[in-house]
């Protein structure tokens, strides 16, 4: 397919995607020309190799015990008991 054919095809797709408006031919053609240029300037390169996942080393079971007091997480308080919702009249 020649570049002009590709520009025409892209311009038509842009025109359709915008709901086929009238009077936008020049803008659609320019957008299509830029898209076609970017397609031809890109050379298909090898895909980049996937990054290898590196997992963190697991801590020894005694590691938590070996932490100083200042590094240990604070102990959480127990949640309060829900208030009674019974409606007994006060005397």
N, C-alpha and C positions, 0 to 999 in steps of 0.2 A: 504494500500500500504506500502510495506517495505521501509526502508531507501535506500537500494541498487536500488530498482525500481525507487524511486524518483530521485536519483542521475543520473541514466541513462536517465530518462525523461528530466531532466534539462540540462544535457550535450548535448542531442540531440537538444533541443531548442536553446541552445547557438550556437551550430554548424550551425544550419539553419540560425539563425539571423546574423551570420558573413559571410554568403554566401557559406557555406559548404567547407571551406578550408581544404586542406590535411595537415597532419602532426601536427595538433593542438590538438589531442585527449587528451594528458596528461593535457594540460592547461585547456581545456574545462571540463575534469573530475574533476580537482581540484576546479575550479570555482563552478561547480555544487555541489560538496561535501560541500563546505562552505555555499552555499545557503541552502542546505538541513539541515545542522546543525543549521543554524539560524532560519529556520522554526520550527524545533523541540524544540529548546531551548526557543522560545517565547511561553509563555502561554497566551492564549486569556484572557485578563483582561477586566474588565468592561470599556466601553468607558468613557473617562473623561467627566465630566459634562461640558456643554457649559457655557462659561463665560457670566455672565449677563451684559447686556448693561446698563450703567448708563449715563443718559443724564445730561448735565449741566443745572443748574437752569436758567430759562430765566430772563434776566435783566428787571427791571421795566422800563416803557416807559420814566420816568423822569431821569433815571440813566445817560443818555447821557448828559443831561442838567446840571447835578450835577458835572460833571468832571471839574477839574480846567483847565484853558487855556492851560497849558503845556502838558496835556494829550490828548487834542482834536487833531484829525488828521488835517494836513495842508490842506488848501484850494488849490485845483488844479487850474492851469491856464487854460484858454480857449485855444484850439488848434488854430494854425495859419490858416488863410484862404489859400487855395491852390493858388499858383501863376498862373497867366494867361498864357495860352499856345498859345495865338494868335500870329501869326507871322506878325506883322505890321512893315514895314520898318521904321527905325528911320531916320529923316530928319536932 
